[in-house]
Amino acid sequence: MKKIIIILLTVFSAFQVQAQSEEQSKVIFDNVGKAFREGDASQLGQYFASSLDVILPGNEGTYSKQQAEMILKDFFSKNRPKSFVINHQGTSNDGSRYAIGTCRTASQNYRAYILIKNGGGKFVIRQLQLEKD
C-alpha cells in the first residue's frame, strides 16, 4: 500500500510540475507576442537568458542579454511590427519549449522562431530567430 501511495504521489508531482511548466511557457509566449506586436525590445528582453543566439537578416551570433536587446531595438526601429501571431507551439525532447510565429511589418513578413529553456527555475529565451517569409 505504501508503494502505491508513493508511486501515485510521484506521478501526481510530475503532472503538477509539467502543468506549471506549461503555464509558465504559455505566459512567456503570450508576453513575447505582445512585445513583438508593440515592437518593444525592452519588454522582450525581460525574458532573455544571460546570453542567447540571435539570428536576424544580416545579423547572427551569440549575444549578451543587453546586446541582444539593442539588436532587437534596432531591428524594430527599421521594421515596425504591424502584427504578430504565434502559429505553433511545442515541446522538444529535452524539455525546452518553442513557438513559431509570423511578424508582419509594413515592408516585409518574417517567420519568428523562439526557443525557451528552463534556466535557474524559470524559462528564458535561449534563441530568437527572424527570417524573411
FENSUL-V632482 format. One record per pair of residues at least 6 apart in sequence whose C-alpha atoms are under 6 Angstrom apart, sorted by the first residue. I is the first residue (numbers start at 0). J is the second residue. Records with the same first field share a line. If there is no record, write none. Layout:
# FENSUL-V632482
I: J, J
This chain:
# FENSUL-V632482
31: 43
34: 42, 43
36: 80, 82, 83
38: 75, 80
40: 68, 71, 72
44: 68
46: 123, 124
47: 64, 123, 124
48: 123, 124, 125
49: 63, 64
50: 62, 63, 64
51: 61, 62, 125, 126
52: 60, 61, 126
53: 59, 60, 126, 127, 128
54: 128
55: 128, 129
78: 104
79: 104
80: 103, 104
81: 103, 104
82: 102, 103
83: 101, 102
84: 100, 101
85: 99, 100
86: 99, 100
87: 98, 99
88: 97, 98
89: 96, 97
90: 96
95: 115, 116
96: 114, 115
97: 113, 114
98: 112, 113
99: 111, 112
100: 110, 111
101: 109, 110, 111
102: 108, 109
108: 132
109: 129, 130, 131, 132
110: 129, 130, 132
111: 128, 129
112: 127, 128
113: 126, 127
114: 124, 125, 126
115: 122, 123, 124, 125
116: 122, 123
